[in-house]
Amino acid sequence: MNAVETSKYQSSFQEKARVRLVRENHSQNGQTAVILRALPNPSGRAEHQWYDVRFDNGMFGRFLERYLQPSS
């Protein structure tokens, strides 16, 4: 068997990273949050990456990467 070299996918945001939700018509749109964890992403494609987040007001959510932006 030939070994196939593959690069391991890494999500864009790490645990505890600060982000802002940018999803129109969502009650938390524009609010800042912290990444709790990146969910497993067998596809290795950023457009399929989901994250669990906790907003500064204590609410929790799960969002695709495209709805999150880095926040300082």
NORCORKA-V572109 format. One record per residue. N is the residue number from 1. SS is DSSP state (~ for helix, > for strand, _ for the rest). D_CENTER is the distance of its C-alpha to the mean C-alpha in whole Angstrom. Layout:
BEGIN
n->{N & N}
ss->{SS & SS}
d_center->{D_CENTER & D_CENTER}
END
This chain:
BEGIN
n->{1 & 2 & 3 & 4 & 5 & 6 & 7 & 8 & 9 & 10 & 11 & 12 & 13 & 14 & 15 & 16 & 17 & 18 & 19 & 20 & 21 & 22 & 23 & 24 & 25 & 26 & 27 & 28 & 29 & 30 & 31 & 32 & 33 & 34 & 35 & 36 & 37 & 38 & 39 & 40 & 41 & 42 & 43 & 44 & 45 & 46 & 47 & 48 & 49 & 50 & 51 & 52 & 53 & 54 & 55 & 56 & 57 & 58 & 59 & 60 & 61 & 62 & 63 & 64 & 65 & 66 & 67 & 68 & 69 & 70 & 71 & 72}
ss->{_ & _ & _ & _ & _ & _ & _ & _ & _ & _ & _ & _ & _ & _ & _ & _ & _ & > & > & > & > & _ & _ & _ & _ & _ & _ & _ & _ & _ & _ & > & > & > & > & > & > & > & _ & _ & _ & _ & _ & _ & _ & ~ & ~ & ~ & _ & > & > & > & > & > & > & _ & _ & _ & _ & > & > & > & > & > & ~ & ~ & ~ & > & > & > & _ & _}
d_center->{36 & 34 & 31 & 28 & 26 & 22 & 20 & 17 & 14 & 11 & 7 & 7 & 6 & 8 & 9 & 11 & 9 & 10 & 9 & 11 & 10 & 12 & 13 & 17 & 19 & 16 & 18 & 15 & 15 & 15 & 15 & 13 & 11 & 10 & 7 & 9 & 8 & 6 & 8 & 11 & 11 & 15 & 15 & 13 & 12 & 9 & 10 & 10 & 6 & 5 & 4 & 7 & 8 & 11 & 13 & 16 & 18 & 17 & 16 & 13 & 10 & 8 & 6 & 6 & 4 & 8 & 8 & 6 & 9 & 10 & 13 & 16}
END
